[in-house]
Amino acid sequence: MLNHYETVFILTPVLSDVQAKEAVEKYKAILTENGAIITNEENWGLRKLQYPIQKKSSGFYSLLQFDAESTIIATLETQFRRDERVLRFLSFRLDKYAFEYAEKRKSVKSKEVKEN
């Protein structure tokens, strides 16, 4: 049975935009190779951190929403821990209410993109 997951990770700010996109593509590839279906991807860009992490005050934020089996989370988080470019990450399973909210947010975001 596939569960709905959401992962947010912060990449180090010393990367260029191209390098940050490559890192996101790497994690998307890991997910798809392990049978996950990516339903949404958001690049929140370079943002200031609330508190310094590894003496850095900003980072590239990315969000991935996907449907997968629970075993893939351990694989993904192992890859996050091995990568020096990742400052922080958080993965969690969406319950039915969080999933409904995520779908609503995704539809609002797509309307905004179409209007612009």
N, C-alpha and C positions, 0 to 999 in steps of 0.2 A: 504494500500500500504506500502511495506517495503522500508525503506530508508537505505542507507549505512552509518554507523557510525564508528568512531574511537575514542577510549578513551586511554589516557596515564595517568598513575598515579604513584606517587612516594611513596614508603613505607619507614618507619623509618629504619635507619641502625642498630638499636639494635636487630633486628630480625635475627634469623639464616636463612640459606637457606631454610630449611624445613618449617619454619614458614612463610616465604615470599611466598613459593609455595602454602601453605594452604590458605593464604589470596587471592591469585590470583584465586585459585579454588573456593573460596567462591563467588567472583564476577562473575566468569563464570557461577556458579550455579544460581545466581540471574538472570542473563540474560536468560539462557535457560528455567528457570521456568516461565519467563514472555513471552516466545514465540520468543526469539531472536535466530538467527542462527549465531554462531561464525564462521567466515571465516578465521581468522588468529590470531595467538597469538605469541608475541615475548617477550622474557625475556631479557632485556638489561643489567641486572645484577647491581652490586653495582657501582655507578658512583659518582664523585664529583659534588656537586651543584655549580652553578654559584655564589650564595650568600647564607648565612646561613638562614635556615628556622627552627624556633623553636630551635635555638642554635645547629643545626645539620648541618654538612658540606658535608654529603653524603647521598645517599638513593638508594633503589632498584627501578629501573625503569621497568615498564611493559606496553606493548601496547596490546590492544584488538581491533580487527576489527570485526564488526558484522552487520548483517542486522536485522532491527527491526522496529516496529512502533514508532512514536515519543513520545508516552506516557511513554515508558520504561526509557527514559533518566532521568526524574524526580525521578523515583524510585531508579535508580542506584546512582544518585548524592546524594540522601538522605542517602543512605547506606554509601557512601564515607564520608559524613560529620559526621556521627555517629561513625565511626571507628577511634580510636586514632592512629592506625598504619599508616594511610594515611596522608602524609604531604601535598601533592598537587594533583590535578587531573584536567584534561581538556577533555571534550567530545565535538565532533563536527560532523556535518553531512557532508559527502563528496559529493561535486558536481561531475558532470560527468568527469571533468578533473582530479580532485584529486583521484577519484575512478580508473581511467585508470592508473594514476601514481602508486597508491597503488598496483594494480594488476601486473604492470610491475616490481615493486620492489619485490613483493612476488615471482614472477617467477625467478628473478635473484637470490634471496636468496635460493630458493629451488635447483637451479643449483649448487650453491656454496656448499650446504650441500651434494649433490650427488657426487660431485667431491672429497670431502674430505672423 
